[in-house]
């Protein structure tokens, strides 16, 4: 486990999230409290299911009046 420096500890008291820069690679990372991480993780775990359902609904709405899709369905078979 990496221990916080005094400067990092002071910065974390002002916010829940602390951006970190790796000077060798130029990549940035985010240091956040475990409680914040757990909340975000639980949201992300649910996201794919919700997003998939939303995409399906949106595609169905978009496809409903699409003349090109209707043409391809007539040519190559309708969607299941």
N, C-alpha and C positions, 0 to 999 in steps of 0.2 A: 504494500500500500504506500502511496506517495503522501508525505506529510505536507501540510500547508506551510507556506512561508508567512511571516508576520504581515507582509503587504497583501498577500492573497486573502488572509483572514479579515483584514480591514476592508478590503474590497467586497468580500462576501457579506459583510454586515450591512452594506448599502443595497444589495440586490440578491435575488435568489440564484442568479446565473452569472458566471464569470467567464468571459471569453479568454482563451489562452492562445498564444502564438508560439509555434515551434520555429525558432529563428533559423534553424538549419534547412528545413524543408519549406517554410513559408505557409504551412498548413495551420489552420485555426481549429481549435477544439473548444468545447464548452464544459465548464465545471459547474455542476449544479448539485443542490442538496438531494440527499437520497429520497426524501419525501416527494420532491418535485419530479425526480426521475421516475419513481413508482407511479405517480399519477399519469405522466406522459406515456409510460410504457403500457399502462392499462388502456389508455385511449387508442394507442397504436395497435394493440392486439385486436381491438374491435373494428378498427378502420377498414381492413380489407373486405369484410362481410358487408358492411354498410356501403362502402364505395361500390362494390360489385352490384349490389341491388340497385343503387342509384344509377349506375351506368346502364344496366339492363332497362330500367324504366325510360331513361333518356333516349336510348337507342330505339326503343319501341315507339316512342313519340315521334322521333325523327323519321323512322322508316315508314310510318303510317301513310304518309302522302308522298312518298318518294317514287316518281315515275321510273327512274332508273332501276331501283330495286324491284319494282313490279315487272319490268322487262326481263331482268335476269331471273326472277323467279319463274316467269313463263317459259323462258328458254331452257333453264337448267334445273327446274324443280323448285317447289316452294319450300320455305323454311319449315322445320319440324314443329 
